[in-house]
Amino acid sequence: MKAAVLYQPGELPQYTDFPAPAPQNENEIAVDVKAVAIKHIDKSVASGKHYSSEAPKENGRVIGGDGICLLPDGTRVYAVGASGMLAEKATIEKNMIVPVPDTLDDATAAALPNAVIGAAMALRFKANIQQGDTVLINGATGFTGRIAVQIAKHYGAKRVVATGRNLASLNELLTLGADEIIPLSDDFHTQLNGPFDIVIDYLWGHTAEKILSTLKGKGRFTHSTRYVSVGSMAGDTITLSSAILRSVDLQLSGSGLGAWPKQQVGLLFSEILPEMFELAAKGKLVVSTTTVKLKDISTLWDKDVSNGERLVVTI
């Protein structure tokens, strides 16, 4: 079969022949792959910098963690790969699949899950979003941030404030559910008009430091804020004053692969993803994609996709 194969961390994946994988246990099944989104986590894992990165294999390995595929009976599903998914064939986990609505195209279906995981899991489980909440989304102009704005509104947020650097994408957020937009600048935090019930942060770094500084209390009762770190595009570490933690009713947590219990991951596949697929199929969840071919993986792996789009490899 043809596949995108990585030989050493940090190198570009190569379009080449590779042995088709076979199921290794009763929970795995062989499938034909239709579409795979290229996400920040895929690039981070491939570079060896992500905490879930694998050691390099002598004969290389197929990359890609999830995608849209066909079961042996022809059923089209979203699935998490037991083997690498950027290939003509793969093996998947039987207990981690979601049927795809007939009216939803492959590219949209492939692009949506990672963003739902990065948005809905944070909003629903870590932030415990409630009807009428005010939500600040830091770094909302990326693909996941744009989905987060829409899901926050779907989950009942009364007011959504979005920050971002891409001005074109930032302005588009006003048509996707954002009530206010704030361009990121050195003093963007002075424009934050709280209080905020929830902060969903895709950037971290110095932007998180500035947001947290605005939450600092003055020795009297403060508004309760649930602050959830989802990404670190602006830096992996911050300086955090203990005075901020002592002076405000702040819940600080993270949402990622190791932060969810098994029950919540089960709900992702049984409830959350099916609901979001249906919303997208009905046009109630807007998704923007750019599609490319597997054979062009080497030249397109580092392609810069702007304006909140997701790069999707069709196979």
NUTORRO-638432 format. One record per residue (C-alpha): residue in three letters; residue number from 1; x, y, z. Coordinates in Angstrom, 1 decimal. Example, Ala and Ser with C-alpha at 12.3 -4.5 7.8 and 13.67 -1.06 7.14 Angstrom:
// residues 2
("ala", 1, (12.3, -4.5, 7.8))
("ser", 2, (13.7, -1.1, 7.1))
This chain:
// residues 315
("met", 1, (0.0, 0.0, 0.0))
("lys", 2, (1.0, 3.7, -0.3))
("ala", 3, (1.5, 5.6, 2.9))
("ala", 4, (3.1, 8.6, 4.5))
("val", 5, (6.1, 7.2, 6.3))
("leu", 6, (8.3, 8.9, 8.8))
("tyr", 7, (11.8, 7.5, 9.3))
("gln", 8, (13.3, 9.9, 11.8))
("pro", 9, (11.7, 12.5, 14.1))
("gly", 10, (11.8, 16.0, 12.6))
("glu", 11, (12.2, 14.8, 9.0))
("leu", 12, (9.5, 15.2, 6.4))
("pro", 13, (7.2, 12.1, 5.9))
("gln", 14, (7.7, 10.3, 2.6))
("tyr", 15, (5.1, 9.0, 0.2))
("thr", 16, (6.2, 5.4, -0.4))
("asp", 17, (5.2, 1.7, -0.3))
("phe", 18, (4.7, 0.2, 3.1))
("pro", 19, (3.3, -3.1, 4.3))
("ala", 20, (-0.4, -3.0, 5.1))
("pro", 21, (-1.1, -3.5, 8.8))
("ala", 22, (-2.9, -6.5, 10.2))
("pro", 23, (-5.1, -6.5, 13.3))
("gln", 24, (-3.1, -7.5, 16.4))
("asn", 25, (-6.0, -8.5, 18.7))
("glu", 26, (-9.8, -8.9, 18.7))
("asn", 27, (-10.4, -5.2, 19.3))
("glu", 28, (-8.7, -4.2, 16.0))
("ile", 29, (-10.1, -4.2, 12.5))
("ala", 30, (-8.6, -3.5, 9.1))
("val", 31, (-10.1, -0.6, 7.1))
("asp", 32, (-9.7, 1.4, 3.9))
("val", 33, (-8.8, 5.0, 4.7))
("lys", 34, (-10.7, 7.9, 3.0))
("ala", 35, (-9.4, 11.1, 4.6))
("val", 36, (-7.1, 12.2, 7.4))
("ala", 37, (-6.6, 15.7, 8.8))
("ile", 38, (-3.1, 17.1, 9.5))
("lys", 39, (-3.2, 18.7, 12.9))
("his", 40, (-0.7, 20.4, 15.3))
("ile", 41, (-0.6, 17.3, 17.4))
("asp", 42, (0.4, 15.1, 14.4))
("lys", 43, (3.3, 17.4, 13.6))
("ser", 44, (4.3, 17.6, 17.3))
("val", 45, (4.3, 13.8, 17.6))
("ala", 46, (6.2, 13.4, 14.3))
("ser", 47, (8.8, 15.9, 15.5))
("gly", 48, (9.3, 13.9, 18.7))
("lys", 49, (8.4, 16.9, 20.9))
("his", 50, (5.0, 15.7, 22.1))
("tyr", 51, (4.7, 13.8, 25.3))
("ser", 52, (3.0, 11.0, 23.4))
("ser", 53, (5.7, 10.7, 20.8))
("glu", 54, (7.1, 7.2, 20.0))
("ala", 55, (10.7, 6.2, 19.6))
("pro", 56, (11.8, 6.0, 15.9))
("lys", 57, (11.5, 2.6, 14.2))
("glu", 58, (14.2, 1.1, 12.1))
("asn", 59, (12.0, 0.7, 9.0))
("gly", 60, (10.0, 3.8, 9.6))
("arg", 61, (6.3, 4.2, 10.7))
("val", 62, (3.1, 5.5, 9.2))
("ile", 63, (1.9, 8.7, 10.8))
("gly", 64, (-1.5, 10.1, 11.5))
("gly", 65, (-3.6, 9.3, 14.5))
("asp", 66, (-7.2, 9.3, 13.3))
("gly", 67, (-9.4, 9.7, 10.2))
("ile", 68, (-12.4, 8.7, 8.1))
("cys", 69, (-12.5, 5.2, 6.8))
("leu", 70, (-14.6, 2.4, 5.5))
("leu", 71, (-15.3, -0.7, 7.5))
("pro", 72, (-15.3, -4.1, 5.7))
("asp", 73, (-19.1, -3.9, 5.3))
("gly", 74, (-18.8, -0.4, 3.7))
("thr", 75, (-19.9, 1.6, 6.7))
("arg", 76, (-18.2, 5.0, 6.8))
("val", 77, (-16.9, 6.0, 10.2))
("tyr", 78, (-14.5, 8.2, 12.0))
("ala", 79, (-12.0, 6.1, 13.9))
("val", 80, (-8.8, 6.3, 16.0))
("gly", 81, (-6.0, 4.3, 14.4))
("ala", 82, (-4.3, 1.4, 16.0))
("ser", 83, (-1.8, 1.8, 13.2))
("gly", 84, (-0.9, 5.0, 11.4))
("met", 85, (-3.8, 6.5, 9.4))
("leu", 86, (-2.0, 8.4, 6.6))
("ala", 87, (-2.1, 5.4, 4.4))
("glu", 88, (-4.4, 3.5, 2.0))
("lys", 89, (-5.2, 1.0, 4.7))
("ala", 90, (-5.0, 1.0, 8.5))
("thr", 91, (-6.2, -0.9, 11.6))
("ile", 92, (-8.5, 0.9, 14.0))
("glu", 93, (-9.8, 0.4, 17.5))
("lys", 94, (-13.3, -1.1, 17.4))
("asn", 95, (-14.4, 0.8, 20.5))
("met", 96, (-13.3, 4.2, 19.2))
("ile", 97, (-15.4, 4.7, 16.1))
("val", 98, (-18.3, 7.0, 15.3))
("pro", 99, (-20.6, 6.6, 12.2))
("val", 100, (-20.5, 9.6, 9.8))
("pro", 101, (-23.8, 11.0, 8.5))
("asp", 102, (-24.3, 10.4, 4.8))
("thr", 103, (-24.6, 14.1, 4.1))
("leu", 104, (-21.3, 15.0, 5.7))
("asp", 105, (-18.3, 15.0, 3.3))
("asp", 106, (-15.1, 13.2, 4.1))
("ala", 107, (-12.9, 16.3, 4.5))
("thr", 108, (-15.3, 18.0, 7.0))
("ala", 109, (-15.7, 14.7, 8.9))
("ala", 110, (-11.9, 14.2, 9.1))
("ala", 111, (-11.2, 17.8, 10.2))
("leu", 112, (-13.9, 18.1, 12.9))
("pro", 113, (-13.1, 15.5, 15.6))
("asn", 114, (-9.7, 16.9, 16.8))
("ala", 115, (-11.3, 20.4, 17.1))
("val", 116, (-14.3, 19.0, 19.0))
("ile", 117, (-11.9, 17.2, 21.3))
("gly", 118, (-10.0, 20.4, 21.9))
("ala", 119, (-13.1, 22.5, 22.4))
("ala", 120, (-16.0, 20.4, 23.7))
("met", 121, (-14.0, 18.3, 26.2))
("ala", 122, (-12.6, 21.5, 27.7))
("leu", 123, (-15.9, 23.4, 27.8))
("arg", 124, (-18.1, 20.5, 29.0))
("phe", 125, (-15.9, 18.6, 31.4))
("lys", 126, (-13.0, 20.9, 32.6))
("ala", 127, (-14.9, 24.2, 32.5))
("asn", 128, (-18.3, 22.7, 33.3))
("ile", 129, (-20.0, 25.3, 31.1))
("gln", 130, (-23.4, 26.5, 32.3))
("gln", 131, (-26.3, 28.2, 30.5))
("gly", 132, (-25.6, 32.0, 30.5))
("asp", 133, (-21.8, 31.8, 31.1))
("thr", 134, (-19.4, 34.4, 29.8))
("val", 135, (-16.5, 32.7, 28.0))
("leu", 136, (-13.2, 34.1, 26.9))
("ile", 137, (-11.4, 32.1, 24.2))
("asn", 138, (-7.7, 33.0, 23.9))
("gly", 139, (-6.4, 32.2, 20.4))
("ala", 140, (-9.7, 31.7, 18.7))
("thr", 141, (-8.6, 32.4, 15.1))
("gly", 142, (-7.2, 28.9, 14.6))
("phe", 143, (-9.3, 26.0, 13.5))
("thr", 144, (-10.0, 24.6, 17.0))
("gly", 145, (-10.6, 28.1, 18.4))
("arg", 146, (-13.2, 28.8, 15.7))
("ile", 147, (-15.0, 25.5, 16.6))
("ala", 148, (-14.8, 26.4, 20.3))
("val", 149, (-16.6, 29.7, 19.7))
("gln", 150, (-19.5, 27.9, 18.0))
("ile", 151, (-19.6, 25.0, 20.5))
("ala", 152, (-19.6, 27.5, 23.4))
("lys", 153, (-22.7, 29.2, 22.0))
("his", 154, (-24.3, 25.8, 21.3))
("tyr", 155, (-23.7, 24.9, 25.0))
("gly", 156, (-25.5, 28.0, 26.1))
("ala", 157, (-22.8, 30.7, 26.6))
("lys", 158, (-24.5, 34.1, 26.8))
("arg", 159, (-21.4, 36.0, 25.8))
("val", 160, (-18.3, 34.8, 24.0))
("val", 161, (-15.2, 37.0, 23.7))
("ala", 162, (-12.5, 35.9, 21.3))
("thr", 163, (-8.8, 37.0, 20.9))
("gly", 164, (-6.5, 36.3, 18.0))
("arg", 165, (-3.8, 37.6, 15.7))
("asn", 166, (-5.3, 36.9, 12.3))
("leu", 167, (-7.5, 39.9, 11.8))
("ala", 168, (-9.4, 38.4, 8.9))
("ser", 169, (-10.2, 35.2, 10.8))
("leu", 170, (-10.9, 37.2, 13.9))
("asn", 171, (-13.6, 39.3, 12.2))
("glu", 172, (-15.2, 36.2, 10.7))
("leu", 173, (-15.7, 35.0, 14.3))
("leu", 174, (-18.4, 37.6, 14.6))
("thr", 175, (-20.4, 35.7, 12.1))
("leu", 176, (-19.8, 32.4, 13.9))
("gly", 177, (-21.1, 33.4, 17.3))
("ala", 178, (-18.5, 35.6, 19.0))
("asp", 179, (-20.0, 38.7, 20.6))
("glu", 180, (-16.7, 40.6, 21.0))
("ile", 181, (-13.3, 40.3, 19.3))
("ile", 182, (-9.9, 41.5, 20.7))
("pro", 183, (-6.8, 41.6, 18.5))
("leu", 184, (-3.8, 40.3, 20.3))
("ser", 185, (-1.3, 43.1, 21.0))
("asp", 186, (1.1, 44.0, 23.9))
("asp", 187, (-1.8, 45.6, 25.8))
("phe", 188, (-4.7, 43.4, 24.7))
("his", 189, (-5.5, 42.6, 28.3))
("thr", 190, (-6.5, 46.2, 29.0))
("gln", 191, (-9.5, 45.6, 26.6))
("leu", 192, (-10.8, 42.6, 28.5))
("asn", 193, (-14.2, 43.4, 29.9))
("gly", 194, (-14.9, 40.7, 32.5))
("pro", 195, (-15.8, 39.1, 34.7))
("phe", 196, (-15.4, 35.8, 32.9))
("asp", 197, (-16.9, 32.5, 34.0))
("ile", 198, (-14.6, 30.5, 31.7))
("val", 199, (-11.3, 31.0, 29.9))
("ile", 200, (-10.4, 28.5, 27.2))
("asp", 201, (-6.7, 29.1, 26.3))
("tyr", 202, (-5.1, 27.8, 23.2))
("leu", 203, (-2.0, 30.0, 23.4))
("trp", 204, (-0.7, 30.0, 27.0))
("gly", 205, (2.7, 31.8, 27.3))
("his", 206, (2.8, 35.6, 27.8))
("thr", 207, (-0.9, 35.9, 26.7))
("ala", 208, (-1.9, 33.7, 29.7))
("glu", 209, (0.2, 35.8, 32.0))
("lys", 210, (-1.6, 38.9, 30.9))
("ile", 211, (-5.1, 37.4, 31.2))
("leu", 212, (-4.3, 35.9, 34.7))
("ser", 213, (-3.0, 39.3, 35.8))
("thr", 214, (-6.5, 40.9, 35.0))
("leu", 215, (-8.1, 38.3, 37.3))
("lys", 216, (-6.1, 39.3, 40.4))
("gly", 217, (-8.3, 40.3, 43.3))
("lys", 218, (-8.0, 43.1, 45.8))
("gly", 219, (-8.7, 41.4, 49.1))
("arg", 220, (-12.5, 41.0, 48.8))
("phe", 221, (-14.9, 38.6, 47.3))
("thr", 222, (-14.1, 37.8, 43.6))
("his", 223, (-15.9, 36.2, 40.7))
("ser", 224, (-15.3, 32.5, 40.2))
("thr", 225, (-13.3, 31.7, 37.0))
("arg", 226, (-12.6, 28.3, 35.5))
("tyr", 227, (-9.4, 28.7, 33.4))
("val", 228, (-8.6, 25.8, 31.1))
("ser", 229, (-5.3, 25.4, 29.2))
("val", 230, (-5.7, 23.5, 25.9))
("gly", 231, (-2.7, 24.5, 23.9))
("ser", 232, (0.6, 26.4, 24.1))
("met", 233, (1.2, 28.1, 20.8))
("ala", 234, (2.6, 31.2, 22.5))
("gly", 235, (4.9, 29.2, 24.9))
("asp", 236, (4.9, 26.2, 27.1))
("thr", 237, (5.7, 27.9, 30.4))
("ile", 238, (4.5, 31.0, 32.3))
("thr", 239, (5.4, 33.0, 35.4))
("leu", 240, (2.5, 32.8, 37.8))
("ser", 241, (2.3, 34.9, 40.9))
("ser", 242, (1.0, 33.1, 44.0))
("ala", 243, (-0.9, 36.3, 44.8))
("ile", 244, (-3.1, 35.7, 41.9))
("leu", 245, (-4.0, 32.2, 43.2))
("arg", 246, (-4.7, 33.5, 46.7))
("ser", 247, (-6.6, 36.6, 45.7))
("val", 248, (-9.2, 35.2, 43.3))
("asp", 249, (-11.6, 32.2, 43.1))
("leu", 250, (-9.7, 30.5, 40.3))
("gln", 251, (-9.9, 27.0, 39.1))
("leu", 252, (-6.8, 26.3, 36.9))
("ser", 253, (-6.8, 23.1, 34.9))
("gly", 254, (-5.7, 21.5, 31.6))
("ser", 255, (-7.6, 19.6, 28.9))
("gly", 256, (-5.6, 17.0, 26.9))
("leu", 257, (-4.9, 13.4, 26.2))
("gly", 258, (-3.9, 12.5, 29.8))
("ala", 259, (-6.4, 14.7, 31.5))
("trp", 260, (-9.7, 12.9, 30.9))
("pro", 261, (-11.0, 9.9, 32.7))
("lys", 262, (-12.2, 6.8, 30.8))
("gln", 263, (-15.9, 7.7, 31.3))
("gln", 264, (-15.5, 11.1, 29.6))
("val", 265, (-13.6, 9.6, 26.7))
("gly", 266, (-16.5, 7.2, 26.3))
("leu", 267, (-19.0, 10.1, 26.2))
("leu", 268, (-16.8, 11.7, 23.5))
("phe", 269, (-17.5, 8.8, 21.2))
("ser", 270, (-21.1, 7.9, 22.3))
("glu", 271, (-22.5, 11.5, 22.6))
("ile", 272, (-20.3, 14.4, 21.8))
("leu", 273, (-18.9, 13.5, 18.4))
("pro", 274, (-22.2, 12.1, 17.0))
("glu", 275, (-23.9, 15.4, 18.0))
("met", 276, (-21.3, 17.5, 16.4))
("phe", 277, (-21.3, 15.5, 13.2))
("glu", 278, (-25.0, 16.1, 13.0))
("leu", 279, (-24.7, 19.8, 13.6))
("ala", 280, (-22.1, 20.0, 10.8))
("ala", 281, (-24.2, 17.9, 8.5))
("lys", 282, (-27.1, 20.4, 9.0))
("gly", 283, (-24.8, 23.4, 8.4))
("lys", 284, (-25.1, 24.5, 12.1))
("leu", 285, (-21.3, 24.0, 12.7))
("val", 286, (-19.1, 25.8, 10.1))
("val", 287, (-15.9, 24.0, 9.2))
("ser", 288, (-13.3, 25.2, 6.6))
("thr", 289, (-10.9, 22.8, 5.0))
("thr", 290, (-8.2, 22.6, 2.3))
("thr", 291, (-7.8, 19.2, 0.7))
("val", 292, (-4.6, 17.7, -0.7))
("lys", 293, (-3.5, 14.3, -2.0))
("leu", 294, (-1.5, 11.7, -0.1))
("lys", 295, (1.2, 11.6, -2.9))
("asp", 296, (2.0, 15.2, -2.1))
("ile", 297, (2.6, 14.7, 1.6))
("ser", 298, (6.3, 15.7, 1.6))
("thr", 299, (5.7, 19.1, 0.0))
("leu", 300, (2.5, 19.9, 1.9))
("trp", 301, (3.4, 18.7, 5.4))
("asp", 302, (4.5, 22.1, 6.4))
("lys", 303, (2.0, 24.0, 4.3))
("asp", 304, (0.7, 27.1, 6.2))
("val", 305, (-3.1, 27.0, 6.2))
("ser", 306, (-4.4, 30.4, 7.3))
("asn", 307, (-7.8, 31.8, 8.2))
("gly", 308, (-8.8, 29.0, 10.5))
("glu", 309, (-8.8, 26.2, 7.9))
("arg", 310, (-7.7, 22.6, 8.4))
("leu", 311, (-5.5, 20.7, 6.0))
("val", 312, (-7.0, 17.3, 5.0))
("val", 313, (-5.3, 14.6, 3.1))
("thr", 314, (-7.8, 12.6, 0.9))
("ile", 315, (-6.9, 9.0, 0.0))
